[in-house]
Amino acid sequence: MESTKEIVKKKFEDLEFVRVIQPLMIRHIPPELFEQIKDRPFEIERLYRFADRIIQNPTQLFYILIDKENQIKGIFWASANVICNNIDVNILSIDREYQFGDAIKKTLEFIDTFQKDATVRIVTSRTAKYEKAGFKKVKTVMEIQNKGL
């Protein structure tokens, strides 16, 4: 007997960006969305500790991506610099079942809704996906561990 169940491919555009306005909401984000962040050192406990400061700062754009069942399927966290018209993406982490298609392009369209024509920057080791979406490798990143110099 054949199954009549149809396999529905999940699409990024089916997710909705919802701004996090309560610091405790961050604790409801599935841990695997943080665990898959490989591009930079990331300490979840520091995020929990500084959640109030992040959420209350109007230049910090912290969003969850939810599906039709209100399940959290992604995180978008960026810092906006309205003077220089830059958006620095700190985190774009998407549940594996939604990573196909135009996730980066759709995120750029979302950014454009609140800061038109911004220069969007991200630090990533997955450069090919971003280059495919129109990003270019630019400047050298300088870094120092500040230990009270």
N, C-alpha and C positions, 0 to 999 in steps of 0.2 A: 504494500500500500504506500503510495507516494504522500509525502508531507506537503501540506498546502501552506506551510509557514514560509513566508517570504523573508529573505535576509535583507535587512535595511542597512545600507552603508551610512555610517554616521558622518556628518559634515560639520566642519568648523562653523560655518555660517548659521547653523542651527543653535549655536550657543549664544547666550546673552551676557553682555558685560554689565556687572552690577557693582557699584562703588561700595567699598567697605567703609562704613561709618561708625561702627562699634569695634573697638580693639579686640573684644572677645571673639568676634567672628573669625579672626585669623586662626584661632585654635580649632575651628571646624574644617579647615582645609585638609584634605587627605594628605598624610605624610609623604606618600609616594610622589606627589607633585613637587615637594621640596627636595626629595632624595634624587630625583632625576636631573637636578641642576648641577651640571658638571663644569660650567664655564668659569666659575669663580668660587673661591672659598665661601661657604655659606653656613652660618651657625643659626639654626632655628631658634635656639634659646635666646639669642640676642634679638631676633625679630619679636619674640613674645615680650621680652623685657622693654623694648622701645616702641611697642605697638602704639601706645598713646601718642607719642611724639610724631610718629609717622602719619597716623590717621588724621590728627588734628592740623597738620601742616598742609595748607592749601596747594603748595607746589608739589606735594607727594600724591601721586595718582595710583591708588591701590584698589584694584578691582579683582573680583572673582568672576569666572565664567561658568554659568550654570546652564544645564540642559532643561528640557521641557518638564522634567520631574523635579526640578529645583535641586539637583545634585551638582556639587561643585566638580567641574571638569577642567578647570584651568585657573591660572593666576597671571595677572598682568600688573606689574609695579614699575612705575616710571617716575622720574623727577623732571619737572617742567621749569625751564628758565625762560620766562616771557620776555625779558629784556633782550636776550640774545636769540630768541625764537628757536630754542633747542629743546628736544625731549631726549633724555637719557634713559633708556630702558634698563632697569635693574634686573627684572625677572619677566620672562615670558615662558611659562611652563604649561604645557597642554597635555591632558590625558592622552595616552597613546592611541586610543581608538578615534581621536579627533585630529590627529596630526597630519592628515592627508589633505591635499587640495591647497586652497589659498589662505592658510592660516596667517601667514605674515602679511599678505596683501590686505586681508580683511582687518587685521590689527592696525595697519597704517591708515585705512579708511576710518577706523574708529578714532584714532589719534587726531585725524583731520577734523573731526566733529567738534573738538574743543580747542585746538590750536592749529589754525590753518597754515599751510605752507611751512611748517616747522621742519628743521633739520633733525632727523631722528638718528640717534646713535645707539649702538649696542656692542658690548664686549661679548664675543662668542668664539667658540672653537669650531662651530658648524658654519663656516663661512660660505660654503657652496649654496646652502639653502637661502641664505640672505642675499647673496649675489644674484641668484636666480630671481629674487623679488626686487632687484634694482639697487641694492646696497653696493657701495664700493669700499675697498680697503683704502683707508686714508691714514693719517698721522701715526706717529709712533707713540705708544703709551709709556709714560715715565711713572715710576712707582718707588716709594720709600716706606719702610716700616718706621713710623714716627714713634720714637721711644724717648720723647722729651728732649730733643736736640737743643 
